[in-house]
């Protein structure tokens, strides 16, 4: 089992010394009549506690002292801590250790491995399947008053319970929630992995709104849902709505709506190229795995059982984290499968051993092939991955030199990789790392729609937001006109940003239906508009404010003014001289106060020109309203219209309010907890760059706030909880008085000296106490 058995005999003199130390230590923990703690003579301690107790304590001290010596003397390379297996109290005292040894791997003739390379070509049908999927994502959906049929979208309340073959009682697999499913043709509906089970949607044919049904299904042992293999499940279905789907024609106009394609053939060519790249990546992964498996098969491994146990622990911890993100725990998972932890550990043990073998092989392979990278190759690779060099000071032979260093990390998954510079302006490692993980792991990027058609900005006018969002999401414009009655279900989140025209009731109703189907909504609304040229501010009404009010969210026609604010440029003339000056303008608040929330965690400042307060008056039992961005401690609210007096001298009395909510996150109560529903900001254009020819570069956190809000609404990976863009800065205080600086200088000078003196006094008395104790022992 790859252990070393060590036998150690302890000399009598050494054992006697250890026993006296053990007796002294025990005497400090127990009360011996007639003696202060730790001051009783050795014979008295033996009579009071017994030889056995002292020997047990002595062995504990001896093991801690002698074990490192034995490891060093024998020269063995342990994997982990050894175990004391036997103690023989007969003279001489003998200790027997079992020590797990470091794992070893002896490579086979891996150069002889030959596996044919057979990459399949992308078929026309594969391209057509993608086109069909795109058509379905752009389908026009309308409610119908009839029974469900193939091709319909059915919205229902769904709940599921499960019972493993030998488990009692049943456990909840799916808490009751609203779900939507498309009734596919029978061959597509019955594919392995279809949700929630193959053929489910065909049980809905003929059902109408209000109908209920109980379905039973036993997941096979080869089910793609590993956690549900062998589970007998019951699905409770109640139909909420039946909707027809009208797919768009497959022509050049459709290609233009999908992206920047002039013709359908251009779209097909791009799809084929993307599929070929995906096929190549997937095949290379499989091909590399085959070669690696063959090389591992030729390799001889030795590793202790403790190493396997540790890897099993790692696998279980990883599973626990995945289950927690899905709202489950390990106990519920085991219960649903009808097994206990002991059986589960045995089940994953082969997986742990496989991981160990792979890691050991790769280490030895690197050594055998002398895998080394030259400095110039590292430098070239770093530059290609966007990692800039920094100069660091290093000392060599008492001389200080400057050398280039490349600080970064590389994250790999399959054949994909992402590089993260450690020194990034305006970012933090957690944000960069979680973004990289999502870029590599999310192969099917969620769709986010930017609503246009009511005077909203175009995507070009949000180019900084677009640059950040396009990394993780398919961020598209969705134009709403008189022909649009609903929002396609392929969109995870919609963003309604600064509409300036009235929004038709039919479109507001479409927003409602989108929310009812589980969609998420980001709202950036302007209730007031400031005109600096004419020094006047007016109220804005588009109908969106009424839509929000019906949900208990009030964004009224008030300007929030704040002592912490931006400034405007004022032109002044004196005689023949014309000059400009910057004047603080409280109608342009700069927020520095944020809640500890995934959307705002780490933000430092957001510029909110002409912002309005966000207030909640809704049902707190069903909705959770969390203010996330606030005004300063000196703020006020002024109702529109307002005349702007640029030269007004503002005083403390002008700011009687504090901590006014400027943006908020709203969650809805579901059967399995609170879920993100909306994000509302009282300023619609804080993240808008403007037209390209007049575009302004925004403060980083203005962009970060909108991106984080949409990410919070759309994210299902759980990584948003780890993310932060914040870098805390602590500038030197330049306002210190000279007397304070002098005091700090003397404190810095004298405090270390004082601490050294105190340590010297302590050490003197400690050493004196040790000498006294030794003299007592000799006297005894």
N, C-alpha and C positions, 0 to 999 in steps of 0.2 A: 504493500500500500504506500510505497515511497516515503517511508519514515526511517529515521535513524534511532536506534536504541542505545542510549548512553547510560553507563553504570559508573557512579561516582562514590568513592570511599572517603570519608571525612576523618582526618586525623583527630586523635583524642584531645590534643591541646587546643586545636581550633574549635572543636565542639564545645569544650568547657568555656572558652571565652564567649562563644555565641550564647550559651545557656545563661551566663551571668548577665549579658546584655538583655536577653529575653526576660529574665527575672526582674531586672531593673525597670524594664518597660511595663511589665505587668503590675509591679508595685505602685506605679504612678496612676494606675487605673482602678486599683482596689484599695480599700481601707484596711490597714493592718494595725490592730490596737497597740498603742504605745509609741507609734512612729508616725512622723509626717509622711505625706505621699512621696514615694520614691527614695526614702531615707532608711528603710529597714535593711539590716544585714542579709546577705544571701542565704545563710542557713535558716533564718527566720522565715524568709519568703518561701523556701522549699517546704518547711513544716506547715506553713499556712495554706499554700496553694497546691502542693503536691508535685512530685517529680514529673508526672505525666503532663500536667498543664504547662510546665516550663519547657519540656521537650517539644511539645506541639508548637509553642510560640517560637522556640529556637529554630525548628525546622522551617518555619515560615520566613524567618530572617535569613537563614542559611540558603534557602532556595533563591531568594532575591539577590543574594550576594554571589553565590557560586555559579548560577546558571550562565550569566554572561561570560564568566571565566572559562567554563567548559566549552561553550560555543566557539570562543576565540582559539582555545588550545587545540580543539579537534579540527578546526578549519572547515567545518561543514557550512553549507549555505542554506539556512532555514527559510521556508515559505512564510511561517508565522510563529507565534509563541508555542513553545513546547508544553508538554503535560507531564506532571509528576505522577507516575503510575504506581510506584511501590516504594515503601520505606522499610528498611530492615534495621531495627533498633539494637541488634546485637553488635558487639564491638568487632571491627569498626563500624560506625553508622554508615549504611549504604543507601544511596538514592538512585532510583532508576527513572530516567526521563525517556519519553517518546517525542521526537522532534519531527514535524512535517518538513520535508525537504522542498527546495525550490524546484519548480517544474522544469522538465527537460524535453527537448525534441531532437530527434536524429532524422535528418532529411533523407528521402529516397532519391531515386534517379528521375527527378521531375523533368529533366531535359528530354527524356524519351516520350513524353506525353504528346499525342497528336489527336486533335479533335477537328472534324470537318467544320468549315465555316459556311453556314447556309442561311443567309439573310433573305427572308421572303420579301417580295415586292409588294408595294401598296396597290390594291385592286381598285377598279373604278367604283365598285360597290362601297368600299370604305369611304371614298370621297362623297358619294351620294348619301351615305348615312349621316355624315357631318352636316351636309346641306339640309337634310330633313330635320336634323336637330335644331339647326338655326331657324328654319321655318317655324318650328313649334315654339321656339322662344319668342318669336315675333307674332304669334297668333293673336287674333282679336277674339276676346272672350266675352260672351253675353249670357246672362241667366235665361233659362228656358223653363217653361211649366209643362214638363213631360217626364216620362220615365227615362232613366239613364240608358245610353247606348254606346257602342264602340266609338271612340274618338272624343267622348265628352270628358270634361273636367268635373269631378265630383268632390265637393267639400263635405266633410263629415266630422263628427265627434268619434274619436277612436280610443279605446282602452283595451289593454291586453294583460292577461294573467298567465302564468306558466307553472307547470308541475313536472319536475324530473321524474324518471321512472320509479325511484324509490324515495322521493322526497314528500314531506308533509309539513305544513300545509302549502297551498299554492302561493306563489310570490307575484308581485306586480312587475310585469315586464315593461309596459308602456303606461304611464299615468294618463288619465283622461286629458285629451287635448284636441284642438282642431287640426285636422290634416287634410291635405288635398292629394288626389291621385287621378291620373289619366287612365281611362279604360283603353288599353292597347289591344291590337289584334291578338288572337289567342297565342300565336307562336311567340310574340314578343312578351306577352304577359307572363308566360310560363318559363322564361329564362331563369337559370339558377342565379340567386342573388336578388331577384325582384323583391321590392319592398311592399308590405312587410313579409310576404312569403310568395313564392311563385304561384300565379293564377289568382291572386287575391282580387284584382280589379274586376275579373269576370263574375265574381259573386255579387257585384253591385249592379249588373245589367238588369233592367226592369224595375229598380228601386226609384222612388220619388222622394222629394223633400219631406222629412218627417218620418219616413220608414225606418224601422230598426231591424237588426239581424244579429244572430250569434253564430260565429264561424269557429270551427275547430281545426287545428292543424298540428301535426307532429313533425318537428324539424328532423330531417334525416341525419345520420351520423357523419355524412360528408357535406353538410350544409356549409355555405360560405360564411355564415354567422357562427363562428366557432363557439361563442359563449352559449348558443342556443341548441347545440347538437343534442338530440335525444329528448328535448323538452316538448311536453304536450301543452300546447297553447290554446287559449280561448280568446277570440277577438270580439269585442262588443262594438257594434257599428250603429250610429244614428246619422242618417243623411240630413245635412243642413241645406245644401243647394246643389242643383244640377246646372251645368253651364256648357254651352256649345263652344266649339273652337273653329274659327275660320282662318286657315293658313294662307299666307301671302303667296302670290304667284312667283315661280322661280324664274326671274328674268333680270335684266340689267338694273332695273329700278330697285329690285330687292337687294342686289349686290351693293348698291350705293347706300342703302339704309344700314347695312351690316357694318360697313367701314369705308375706307378710302379706296374703293374699287370702281373703275369706270364701267366694267362689263362683268357679266357672270363668269366668263372664261377666266378673267383675272382672279376672281374669287376662288374658282376651282383650282387654279394653279397654285395659289397661296396655301389652300387647304392641303393639296397633295404634298407640297414641300414640307409643311408642318408635320403631316402624318409620316412622311419618310424619315424626318429627323427623330420623331418619337419612336418609330419602329427600330431605327438604328440604335438609339439609346437603350431601348428595352432589350433588344437582342444582344447587344454587347454585355449587358448586365448578366443575362442568362449564360452567355458563352463564357464569360469570366468565371462565373460560379462553377461551371462544369470543369474548367481547368483547375480551379482551386480545390474542388472536391477530389479530383483525381490525384493531385499532389498531396493532399492530406491523407488520402488512402495509403500512399506509399510511405508515410512518415510514422516513426515509432515515438510514442509519447509516454512520459512518466509524470504523474502529478498526484498529490495527496488528496484524500477525500475532503479535507477542509477547504481546498480550493474550489471544489465542486459545490460545497455547501454555500460558500460565499457568493458564487455566481448564481445559484438558485435564489438566494436572498435578493440579489440585484434584479433578477427577472421578475420576482414577485413585487418588488417595489415599483418597477416600471409599469407593471400591470395595474397596480393600485392607483398610480397617478393617472393612467388612461381612464380607468373606471370613474375616478372622481370627476374628471372633466365631463363624463357622460351622466353624472348625477347618481352613480352607484358606488358601492363599497365592496371590498373583497369578500366579506361575509355573505352579502346578498348574492354575489356572483357564484360562490361555492354552493350556496343553498339551491340556486336555480339549476345547477348541474348535478346536485345530489351527491357531492363528494366533500370530504373534510380536508383540512389543510395538509395533514400528513400524506394523504393520497395524492393531493395536488402537487406536493413537492416531488414525489416520486415520478409524477407525470412529466414535469418540466425538467427533470434531471438530465435526460438525454440532450435536450436543447442546450442546457448549461455546458455539458461536456463538449458539444459541438462548437460552442463559442470559444471555449478554452483552447481547443485544438486549433481553431482558425488563428487566434491571437498568437499562440506559440509558433505556429508555422510561419506566419508573416515576420515575426521577429527573427527567427533563424534564417529565413530566406534573405532578409535584408543583410544579415551578417555574411552569408555565403556568397551573395552576389556583390558584396562590397558596395552597397547602394550609398553613394556619397554625392553630394551636390557641391560644385565649385562656387566660391563666393560671387564670381561674376554672373553665374547662372541664377543664383538667389536674387541678386540685384535686379537682373532683367525680369525675372518672374514677379518680383514685388512691384516694379514699375508698371508692368502690364496689368496688374490687378489694382492699380490706383493707390498703392501704399507709398506715400512720399517719405524720403529719408529725413532723419533728424540728426543733428550733431550732438554727441554726448562726450563728456570728458572721461578719459580712462587713464589710470596711472600704470606705467610700465617702467620698472627699474628706477623708481623715485622721480620719474619724469611724467608730467601731465601732457597727454596728447588728446586730440580730437579725432573721433572716428564716426563714420556714418552708421546709423542703425535704422532698420526698417521694422516698425512696430505694427503688427497686425495679426489677424487670425484667418484661417481658411476653414470653411465648413463644407464638407462633402457629403453627398447622398447619391448613391448610384454613380452615374457618370456626370452628374451636375455638381457644381461647386460655386460657392460665394465667398468673396474675400471681404474682410472687415478691417479697415484701418483703425488702430487703437486711438490715434490722435485725430479726432474729427471735430471741426468747428461746429458748434451748435447741436451736438448730439452726444448720447451716452451709450455705453457698451451694451446695456440691456436692450435698448431700442434697436440698435444695429443687429444684435444677435437674434432677437425674436423676428425681426424683419427678414433676415437671411433664412431662418428656419422655415418661415412661411413661404418664401419665394421657392425654396427647394421642395417642400412637402406638398404644397397646394398646386396640384397639376391642373385642376379645373377651377380657374379663378372666378369667384362670384361676380355677378353683374350688378353694377350700381348705376342708376339712372339719374342724370341731371335734367330736371324738368325744364323745358323751354316752351315758349308760345304765349307767355303773358308778360313779356318785357324783361324776362330774366337774362342774365349775362350768358354769352356763349362760352363754350369750353375754352376757346382761345383767351378769353378774358379772365380765366381762372388757371392760367398755365402753370403757376407754382403748385397749386393743389393737384392739377392733372399729373405733373411730374411725380409727385409722391404717391398718388392713388394708383397710377397705372402699374406700379410695381406689383401690387397684390390684388388688384381688382380690374375687371373690365369696366372702365368708367365711360359711359356713353351718354349722349344727349338723346332725350326722348321728347319729341315735339308733340304737343297736345293741340289739336284743332277741333273743328266741329264734327269731324268723322270719328274721333277717338272717344270711346265710351268706357274703356277700362285700361288698366295698366297691366302689361304682360306679367305672368307669374315667374318668368325667368329672372326678374330683378329681385335681388335680396333687399335692397334699400333704395329709396328715392330721395333726392335732395332738392328742396324747393328754396331757391336762393334769390332773395331780393326781387320778387315780382313787382312790376310797376304798373301793370294794367289789371283791370278787374278779371278775376278768375270765374269762369262760368260755373253755375251750380252743378252742372253735370260733371265737371272736372273735380270739384270738391267732393262730390259723391264717389267718384273713382278713387280719390285718396282714402275715403272711409272704407271702401271695399278692400283696398289694398291692405290696410291695417287689420281688418277683420280676418284676412287670409294669412295673417302672421307676418306681413311685411313690416319694414321699419322705415321711419320718416325722419329726415333731418330738415329743420326749418330755420332759415335765417331771414328774419322779417324786419323791414323798415316801416315803423309806424310814424316816423317823423323824417323830414328831409330838411337839411340845412343848406342855404344858399349864401355862401360867403361873399359873393360878388355884390349881392343886393342887401346883405346883412339881415336876412330874414329867414325864419324857420317855420315850416307849415306841417300839418298833419297829412298822413298818407293812408288811404283806405283801398284795399284790393279785394276784400271778401275773405282773405286768408285769416284776418284777425277774428272774424266771426266764427270761422271753422275751428280755430283754436279755442275760442271762448266756449263753444259747445262741449269741449272736452275739459273744461275747468281751468284753462290756461289763459290768463289775461296778459296781453301786451298792449297797454293803452298808449294814447298819443301824448306822451310825456318825453321831454328831454331830460336825461340824467346828466347833471353837471357835477364835476369832481375837482377838488383842489389839486389832485394829482392828474395832470392833463398834458396834452400836447400844446403846441404854440402855432401862431399864424404870423406871417410876415406883414408888417405894416410899413407903408411908404410915408415918409415925412419930409416936409420942405421947410427949410429955414433960409430966408434970403435967396441967394443963388445956389444954395447947397441942397441936394436931394440925397437922402440916405434911407436905408432900410433897418428895421429893428424887429426882433422876435418878441411877441407878446403872448403870455400864457392865456389859453382860451379854454375855460372849463367845460365847454360843450364838446370837447374832444377828449374824453376820459382815457387814461392809460391804467388798465387794471393790473395790480401787482398781487392781488389776493385770490387764492384758488383753494378749492376743497381738495382733500386727499382722495381723488377719484381717478380711475384709469384714463379718463379723457384729459384731465388737467395735471396729473402728477408730473412734476418736474418743470412745468411751464414757469416762466419768470415774469413776462410782461406781455400784455395784449393791448393793442391800440384799437379803441372802439369809438369811431367818430359818429356823433349824433345817435347814441344808443338809447333804447327805451327799457324800462324795468320789465322783468318777467315775474309774474305772480301766479300762484296756484290756488284755486278755489274749488277744486274737484273733490271726488270721493277718495279719501285717503285709505279706505279699506281695500280698494281695488287698484289704486295707482300710487306709486311712490315717486314723489317729486324731490329731486336732490339738487339744490343750488350748487353750482360748481365754479362760477365766476362772479366776483363781487366788486363793488365800488370800494373806495377807501373809507376811512373813518370820518372823512369830511366830504359830504356829498349832499345833493338835493335833487328834487324833481320839479320841473317847470312845464306846465301844460302848453302845448302848441295851440295857436301860433305864438311865436316869440320874435321880438326885434333884437338883433344882436348888437350890443354896444361894445365894440372892440376895445374901446379905451376905458371901459368901466374898471374901477378899482375894487376888486373883490375883497371881502373881509370874511372873518370867521363866521359871522352871523349869516352869511349867504349859504353856508353848508351845514344845516342843522341835522341832517340824516347820516346814517352810516350803513355799510355792508348791504347796499341795495343789490338785489340779484340781477345780473346782466345776462346770464345764460344758465340753463338747467337741463338735467337729464331726467327723463321720465320712464319709469318701468311699470309693467303691467303684471298683476298677480296671476300666475298660472298654477295649475295643480301641483307642479313640481318646483315652485318657487317664483321669485321675481325675475322677469325677463325684460331686456331692453326693448323699448317701444318707440320713443321719440327723443330728439334732442332739439331744444329751442334756444336760439340766440336772439336777443333784442336788437341786433344790428345785422342787416343783411349783406353789407358790402365790406365787412372787415377783412375778408380773404379774397377780394376781387382785385386783380391787377389793373383792369381796364383794357381798352382796345390796344392792340399791339403797338400802334404808332405812338400811343400816349401811355403805355404801360408803366406802372411804378413797381419797383422792387419792394415787396412787403417785409415787415419784420418777421423773422423765422417763426416765432410763436403764434402769429396770426394764422399762418398756414398750418402749423402744427395743431392748433385747436380744432380747425374744421376737419383735418385729416383724422385726428384721433377720435373725434366724435363719430364720424362715419365708420371708422374701424371698430369702435365699441359697439355700434349698432349691428354691424355685419359679421363680426368675428365669431367663429364657433370653435376655435382651437384652444381657447383659454389663455393664449399667449398675451392678450391685451392686458391681463392682470399683472404681468411682469414688466411691461414696457414703461419706460420713462425717457423723455428727451432731456431731462434736466441735468445741468451741470452747475453746481453751487459755486458761486464766486464770493470771495471774502476780501474786498479791497482794503488796503491799509488805510487806517483812519488818519487823515492828514490834518484833522482839526485839533489834535492834542496840544495842550499848553506846554511851554518849555519846562515849567516846574514838574509837570506830570512826566514828561520824557526823562528828566533827570532822576526822578524817583524810580521809574521803571529800570533805568540803566543801573542804579545801585542795587536794586532788588535782584536783577539778573547777575550782578557780580557777586553779591554777598550770599545769596540763597544757596548756591552749590557748596560754598565753603562751610556754611552752617550745617547742611545735610551731611557732609563728610565728617564733621566733628561729632555729630550725633551718632553716626554709624560707628565711629571709633570708640565712643563711650560704651555703646551697646556691645560691641565685640569684646572689649576689655572685660566687662562683667560676665559675659557669656563664657569666655575662656577661663576665667577665675572659677566659675561654677563647675566647669568640666574638670579642672585640676582638683578641686575639693572632692568631687565624686570619686575620682580615681584613687585619691589618698584614702578615702573611706573604705573602698573595696580592698586595697592592699592591707589596711589595718585589720579588716575582718579575716 
